[in-house]
Amino acid sequence: MATTGRAPKNVIGLEYNTAVVLAGTAALGLAAGSTGSLALLRRRALLADALSHATLPGICLAFLVTGTRHFPVLLLGAFATGVLGVLVVGAISRRGRIREDAAIGIVLGCFFGAGIALSGVIQRSGNGAQAGLDGFLLGRTAQMSISDDIWIGTVALGTVALVLALWKEWKLICFDPDFAGVEGWPVRRLDLLLMVLITVTVVIALPAVGVVLTAALLIIPPTAARLWTDRLGPMLVLASVFGMLSGAVGTAVSARSSDFPAGPVIVLSASTIFVLSFLVAPRRGIIARTTIRVRRRRRRERRRLLGAIYEGVEENGGRPVGEAELARRRAWRPGLLRSRLEHARRRGLIDWRSDGIALTPEGLVLATRTVRAERLWQEYLRTEARIDRDLIDLDAEEIGAILSPEQMQALENSLRARGRLPESPIRPGEPGRGGS
């Protein structure tokens, strides 16, 4: 965005043109975040890409018919061909036995090709520079005026108001459209209205980011918001905030350097927010998921180690088990086993003595729970599922969440009758019996 010269400044210290553009892109980000969230949850995100490309022939036709580059007229033409693109996608996918993604690709290519051809006709007519249509490909943010801002702001607020007014309906068709249809809700009409909202948002985004990058502004902020929450309300709020931040940051960066056009920088700002969310978001972020996975693996390894020590002490008549015996029992490498034993010792779960390895009271509790779950699961699979013991996964520990209390009691009785139910077989603290 080229803001050169000494332009007058407003009350917050921004150059007038920059303030105008910032207001427009912030309003655009608000609409894109809320509408894009619904499109993402309804699995219509790819359709936004086809819509953005389908608007180009409408812009060109509006200019050819009217001979003016009046902003509302051009956007009205873009809206018309955008809606036409949606209808064509629906017709091809429903009646042509063609998948929706293929139909979207067909419409995207055909409409965008038609738009490029019409744009070439306009350029060769000598009116291309006057039309300024080339700015709609990658955005013409620097040329946005107060009237453009008014149009964008009005349409954006109207879009957000409609999203809020039909909140329950959107929530229902996004998460359970089959139930909505059974209950008599007009799912197809709501879907069509959603497509209209996406089209409107795409159209008002054209001046800021252009035909090529508009879909990114509708998809990236909602995708980043989805990483932070599972609830629709917070997701819409976060997506709108991310969209507004993308517009504001992109405008500010572009205002400081004429080498960076605002449209691409806005999309890059949104991409930066997505990358950060992808890394640090709780539960779904790479760092959080890696941390959870490592903790689960360590907990599973620790329980397997304690279970092996328990069984070794049990078979030795309560005497501590040797390190070599543990290595043979689970086929662990000596270095790996020693590392796990050291970790368990630091946590106060084992007593590593000269005559062997025994369990501390805390370790005995965890080991008993682990071995008990393993043997219950083995018993269930052996007696109920008729699975050979060699095929049983010994890492299954959440049996209580799978079997009913009656099944658990029956399995415990079966193990108790054979002397295999871990209850209190060893007592830490006795000399030579697992403690000191």
C-alpha positions, 0 to 999 in steps of 0.5 A, spaced: 500 500 500 503 506 497 502 511 502 507 517 500 507 524 501 505 528 507 498 526 508 494 529 514 493 525 520 487 523 524 486 524 532 490 517 533 496 519 529 495 515 523 495 518 516 488 519 513 489 514 507 492 508 512 486 510 517 481 509 512 484 502 509 485 500 516 478 501 518 476 497 511 480 491 512 478 490 520 471 490 518 472 485 512 476 481 517 470 481 522 466 478 517 471 473 514 472 470 521 465 469 522 462 467 515 468 463 514 467 459 521 461 457 518 463 455 512 469 451 515 464 447 520 459 446 514 465 443 510 464 449 505 471 452 505 473 450 498 467 453 495 470 460 498 476 459 493 471 457 487 467 463 489 472 468 489 475 466 482 468 466 479 467 473 481 472 476 476 467 475 470 462 479 474 466 485 475 469 485 468 461 484 465 459 490 470 464 494 467 463 492 460 455 493 460 455 500 464 462 503 462 463 505 469 468 503 475 463 505 480 465 500 486 458 498 488 456 496 481 462 492 480 461 488 486 454 487 484 457 484 478 461 480 482 456 478 486 451 475 480 457 471 477 459 468 484 452 466 486 451 463 479 458 459 480 455 456 487 448 454 483 453 451 477 457 447 483 450 445 486 447 443 479 454 439 477 454 435 483 447 433 484 445 432 477 452 430 473 454 424 478 460 428 479 463 429 486 463 436 489 470 437 489 471 436 482 465 440 480 468 446 484 475 445 480 471 445 474 467 452 476 473 455 478 477 454 472 472 456 467 469 462 471 476 464 472 478 463 465 472 467 462 474 473 467 481 473 465 479 473 457 474 479 459 479 482 462 484 482 456 478 484 452 477 490 456 485 492 456 485 491 449 479 496 448 484 502 451 479 502 458 483 498 462 487 503 466 481 507 467 477 501 469 482 499 474 480 492 474 487 489 474 487 491 482 482 486 483 486 480 482 491 482 488 487 487 491 487 495 490 487 496 498 491 503 497 485 506 493 480 504 498 476 511 499 471 513 505 465 510 500 468 504 499 469 503 507 462 505 508 460 499 503 464 494 506 463 496 513 455 496 512 455 489 508 460 486 514 456 488 520 450 486 516 453 479 515 455 479 522 448 481 524 445 475 520 450 470 523 448 472 530 440 472 528 440 465 526 445 463 531 441 456 533 440 454 526 447 455 524 449 451 530 444 446 528 446 445 521 454 445 522 454 440 527 448 435 526 444 437 519 441 430 519 437 431 526 435 438 523 432 435 517 428 430 521 426 435 526 423 439 520 429 445 519 430 448 512 437 445 512 437 446 504 435 453 505 440 455 510 445 452 506 443 456 500 443 462 505 450 460 508 453 460 500 450 467 499 453 470 506 460 467 503 459 470 496 457 477 500 464 476 504 468 474 498 465 480 494 467 485 499 474 482 500 476 483 493 478 490 494 483 489 499 486 482 498 483 481 490 480 475 487 486 470 488 487 471 495 480 472 498 479 465 499 485 465 504 482 470 508 476 466 509 479 460 511 485 461 515 483 465 521 477 460 522 482 454 521 487 458 526 481 459 531 479 452 531 485 450 534 484 453 540 477 451 542 471 446 541 465 451 542 462 455 536 461 461 540 468 462 542 471 459 535 467 465 532 469 470 536 477 468 535 476 467 528 473 474 528 479 477 532 484 473 528 481 476 521 481 483 524 488 483 527 490 480 520 487 486 516 490 491 521 497 488 521 497 487 514 495 494 513 500 497 518 506 493 515 504 495 508 503 503 510 510 503 512 513 500 506 511 501 499 514 495 497 509 490 500 502 491 497 497 490 503 493 484 500 498 479 500 501 482 507 494 481 510 494 474 508 501 473 510 499 476 517 493 471 517 498 465 516 503 467 521 497 467 526 495 460 524 502 458 524 503 460 531 496 457 533 498 451 530 504 451 534 502 453 541 494 452 541 492 448 547 490 440 546 491 441 538 498 445 538 504 441 536 507 443 542 501 441 547 500 434 543 507 432 543 508 434 550 501 430 552 504 424 547 511 424 551 507 424 558 503 418 556 508 414 553 513 415 559 507 413 564 505 407 560 513 405 560 513 407 567 507 402 569 510 397 564 516 397 569 512 397 575 508 391 573 514 387 571 517 388 578 511 386 581 511 380 577 518 378 578 517 380 586 511 375 586 514 370 583 520 370 587 516 369 593 517 377 595 524 377 594 527 383 590 528 382 583 534 383 579 536 387 573 538 382 569 531 378 570 527 384 569 531 385 562 529 378 560 522 379 562 520 385 557 526 384 552 529 391 554 536 393 552 540 394 558 541 401 557 534 403 556 532 399 562 537 402 567 534 409 564 527 407 566 529 404 573 533 411 574 527 415 572 522 411 577 527 411 583 527 419 582 520 419 583 520 414 589 517 408 586 522 403 587 528 401 592 534 400 588 538 396 593 544 391 592 540 385 593 535 387 587 530 392 586 523 392 590 517 397 590 516 402 595 509 403 598 507 408 592 510 404 587 506 398 590 500 402 589 501 403 582 504 396 580 498 393 583 493 397 579 497 396 573 497 388 574 490 388 576 488 391 570 492 387 565 490 381 568 482 383 568 483 384 561 487 378 559 481 374 563 476 378 559 479 376 553 480 369 554 473 367 557 469 372 554 472 374 547 475 367 546 482 370 544 488 367 545 493 369 551 499 371 546 494 375 542 492 380 548 495 387 548 498 387 555 498 395 555 490 395 556 489 399 563 482 402 562 478 396 563 474 399 568 471 404 562 470 398 558 467 393 562 460 393 567 461 393 574 458 386 574 463 383 569 469 386 573 466 382 579 465 376 575 472 377 572 475 378 579 472 372 582 475 368 577 482 371 578 481 370 585 479 363 585 486 361 581 490 366 586 491 371 580 488 377 583 493 382 585 490 385 592 496 385 597 501 380 595 507 383 598 508 388 603 514 393 602 518 395 608 520 388 611 527 386 610 528 381 604 521 383 602 521 389 597 523 394 602 528 396 607 
